[in-house]
Amino acid sequence: MARLAPKSLTLSKCDRQELEKLLNRHNIPQQIALRAKIILLADEGNNNREIGRELSISRFMARRWRNRWLELTERLIPVIERSQDEERSGTPAKFSMEQVV
């Protein structure tokens, strides 16, 4: 059975600079920094397994963020928003804002 190569990821110069700025911040959450590293390594041509080994994560996590980045790039979403978690589903609020205040 043939192995499939990961989807090609090519960053624009602007996106690369934004990701590098994120990594250089001192107060960036570690999850976002890790995701930025995944995307930068993918842009360098590393496959998911190589990224996983280098960052001590699973190749599935590397694949998930590579695919998510490609999907959100098509929608022209800003870099910081592409690196954040998706909004989670849950039960609707039981109290209105007036009740909370």
N, C-alpha and C positions, 0 to 999 in steps of 0.2 A: 504494500500500500504506500503510495507516494505521500510524502509530507508536504503540507501546504506552507508556503512562505507567508510571513505576516504581511498585512497590508502595508504598502509603502507610505511613509509619513515624511513629508517635506515641509519644514517650517519656513515661513517668510522671515526676512531679516528683522522685521518689527516684532513678530511673535517670539523669536529667539531672544531678542533683547529684553522683552517683558518678562520672560521666564527666568532669565539670568538675574534681572532686578529682584524678582521674587525670592530667589535663592540667597541673594546678598542681604536681604532684610534680616534684622535681628529678632523681630517680633512676629514672624510668619509661623502659623501652626505647622507642626511637623508633617501632618498628612498632606498639606498642600505642597510643602517642599519636596516630599517624596514623589508626588505626582509630577511635579515640574522636572525632577531628575529622570523619571521614566520617559517623559516626552522628549527631553533633550537627548537621552541615549538612543531612543528610537529614531530620532532625526539623524544621528550619526551612523545609522545603518545596522545597529545591533538588533538581533532577533529577540523574541520574548524570553527565551531560555537564558540568553546572555545577560539581558537586563535583570532577570530574576536572580541570577548568580551574583552579579555585581552589587545589587542592592539588598540581597538577602530577603527576597520576597518570592512568591510563587509566580510561575510563568503565566498563570491564569489572571493574576492581578495585573501583570504587565500588559497582557492582551486586552483586558477590560478597559484600561485607561488609554491604550493606543486607539482602540475602536471608538471609545467615547470621545476622545479628542477629535478624531476624524469626523465623527457625526456632528459635533457641535461647531466645528470649523465651517462646515457647509452652511450653518445657520447664522454665521457672522456674529457670534457671541463673544464678548470681551474675554481676554486671557484669564483673568482672575476668576470669572464666573465659570469658565470651562473646567477649572481646577477644583471647584467646590462640589460637595455632595449634592445629589438631586434632592428635591423636596420629598419628604417621606409622607406616605399616606397614613391616615389615622382617623380616629373618631372625631367628629366635629366638636367644637368647643361647647361645653355645657352652660357656660356663663357668657352673657353678652358683655361688651366693653363697659356698658353703664353699670352693670352689676359688679364688675371687677373694681371700678373706680369707687 
